[in-house]
């Protein structure tokens, strides 16, 4: 299995056999776990020495490939405040650039300062919905009424 290290954090692609464990991890940290197996979703996980998932990152890509919806960026409570969340988020942003995306978007009601530290700015929710209308998470948030409670963030992606 191909693995990466970013800022001391080991990251590997989330395989089909990992989806249930990732869903449980995301639910435990109060993040959306629906649609992890959607074709437009790219996910990576970080494990501890015992093999348990302790971090995750990923995104959903738009049909035109220009936009990504960052999602599933999480670190277990015992591993927070060590730069791991930033490293995992940056990893997903780098993969999105490699895939050709030019803008990243996300929903976050609680972590605005964290995302601002990574260059995100407050964004128009309707613009996010327009750019990423076909992603699983946007469709889910529309169907459940959660969309109206969400706060949108965005930043350009630049190839290095």
C-alpha positions in Angstrom: 0.0 0.0 0.0 1.3 3.4 -0.9 1.8 5.7 2.1 3.0 9.3 2.5 4.5 11.2 5.4 3.6 14.8 5.9 5.0 16.8 8.9 5.6 13.5 10.6 2.1 12.2 10.0 1.8 8.9 8.1 -1.0 9.0 5.6 -2.4 6.2 3.4 -5.3 6.0 0.9 -8.6 4.9 2.5 -9.5 1.5 1.0 -12.9 -0.1 0.7 -12.1 -2.2 3.8 -11.4 1.0 5.8 -14.7 2.8 5.1 -16.6 1.4 8.0 -13.8 2.2 10.5 -13.4 5.7 9.0 -17.2 6.3 9.3 -17.1 5.3 13.0 -14.1 7.6 13.5 -15.7 10.6 11.8 -19.0 10.0 13.8 -16.9 10.0 17.0 -15.5 13.4 16.2 -18.9 14.8 15.1 -18.2 15.0 11.3 -20.4 13.8 8.4 -19.7 10.2 7.6 -22.2 9.8 4.8 -21.1 9.2 1.2 -17.5 8.1 2.0 -17.8 5.6 -0.8 -19.1 8.0 -3.4 -17.0 8.0 -6.7 -16.2 11.7 -6.3 -14.7 11.3 -2.8 -10.9 11.0 -2.2 -9.9 10.0 1.3 -6.8 9.3 3.3 -6.3 8.0 6.8 -3.6 8.1 9.5 -3.2 5.2 11.9 -1.6 4.8 15.3 0.8 1.9 16.2 -2.1 -0.5 16.8 -3.7 0.3 13.4 -6.6 2.4 14.7 -7.6 5.4 12.7 -6.4 8.6 14.5 -6.7 11.0 11.6 -8.3 11.5 8.2 -8.5 13.9 5.4 -10.1 14.2 2.0 -12.3 16.0 -0.5 -15.0 15.6 -3.1 -14.3 16.8 -6.5 -16.7 18.6 -8.8 -17.7 17.2 -12.2 -15.5 19.7 -14.0 -12.5 18.9 -11.8 -11.9 22.6 -11.0 -13.4 22.6 -7.5 -13.0 20.5 -4.4 -15.1 20.3 -1.2 -12.7 19.6 1.6 -14.2 17.1 4.1 -13.3 14.5 6.7 -10.4 16.4 8.1 -10.2 15.1 11.6 -7.7 14.2 14.3 -8.5 12.1 17.4 -8.9 14.3 20.5 -5.7 12.8 22.1 -3.6 13.8 19.1 -4.8 17.4 18.6 -2.7 20.6 19.0 0.4 19.0 17.5 -0.1 20.3 13.9 -1.6 17.1 12.6 -4.8 18.7 11.5 -3.0 21.3 9.5 -0.7 18.6 8.0 -3.7 16.5 7.0 -5.6 19.4 5.5 -2.5 20.5 3.6 -2.0 17.0 2.3 -5.6 17.0 0.8 -5.1 20.4 -0.7 -1.8 19.3 -2.4 -3.6 16.2 -3.8 -6.4 18.4 -5.1 -3.9 20.6 -6.9 -2.2 17.5 -8.4 -5.7 16.4 -9.7 -6.2 19.8 -11.4 -8.4 21.6 -9.0 -8.1 25.4 -8.8 -10.4 26.2 -5.8 -11.1 24.6 -2.5 -14.3 25.0 -0.5 -15.6 23.6 2.8 -18.3 23.8 5.4 -17.4 24.6 8.9 -19.5 26.1 11.7 -16.9 25.6 14.5 -13.4 25.7 13.0 -13.2 29.0 11.2 -10.0 30.1 12.8 -8.3 26.8 12.0 -9.3 27.1 8.3 -8.3 30.8 8.2 -4.8 29.7 9.3 -4.7 27.6 6.1 -5.7 30.6 3.9 -9.4 30.1 3.7 -11.8 33.0 3.8 -15.5 33.3 4.5 -17.4 32.5 1.3 -20.9 32.7 -0.2 -22.7 29.4 0.6 -24.7 29.7 -2.7 -21.5 29.9 -4.7 -20.2 26.8 -3.0 -23.5 25.0 -3.8 -23.3 26.1 -7.4 -19.7 24.9 -7.9 -20.2 21.6 -6.1 -23.9 20.9 -6.6 -23.4 17.3 -7.6 -21.2 16.3 -4.6 -22.7 13.9 -2.1 -22.2 16.3 0.9 -24.0 19.2 -0.8 -26.9 17.0 -1.9 -27.1 15.5 1.6 -27.1 18.9 3.3 -29.9 20.1 0.9 -32.0 17.1 1.6 -31.7 17.2 5.3 -32.1 21.0 5.7 -28.6 21.3 7.2 -27.4 23.5 4.3 -29.0 26.6 5.8 -27.0 26.2 9.0 -23.7 25.7 7.4 -20.9 28.3 7.0 -18.9 28.3 3.8 -15.2 28.9 3.4 -13.0 29.0 0.3 -9.5 29.6 -1.0 -7.8 29.4 -4.4 -5.4 26.5 -5.1 -2.2 27.3 -6.7 0.2 24.8 -8.3 3.7 25.0 -6.8 
